[in-house]
């Protein structure tokens, strides 16, 4: 894993994962596929310690998503639900939006967002804001 932000565009076989601890957002850039999908789970596991009632996944810069990436998004939704939280998919790239819509995951995410939530004591309930705050980008290459 690289712990520095690449200065040039992310090579197509990489997935750059940025965690915004302040807003509870995970931003993905590059290819979300079966080889890199576990990094989304790792980022959300780390984010779970930050006490956000809603986990936000920004896929605007995902250039490729296959069934492994879709499984990771579905697993992220299941993990959020199991933890008593919501998962919001924001700014989906064209490839992510298409797979999410074709699979029906968009309906599950919409149903979860429409369900009433109860504020948990000691937890912030502010909506996710723009990407910013403290982040630790990580570039991952395929082996």
Secondary structure, DSSP 4 states (H G I P E B T S, - for coil): -B-S--SSPPPTT-EEEEEETTTTEEEEEEEESTTTTHHHHHHHHHHGGG--SEEEEEEEEEEEE-HHHHHHHHHHHHHHHHTT-EEEEES--HHHHHHHHHHTHHHHHHHHHHS---PPTT---PPP-SS-SS---EEE---
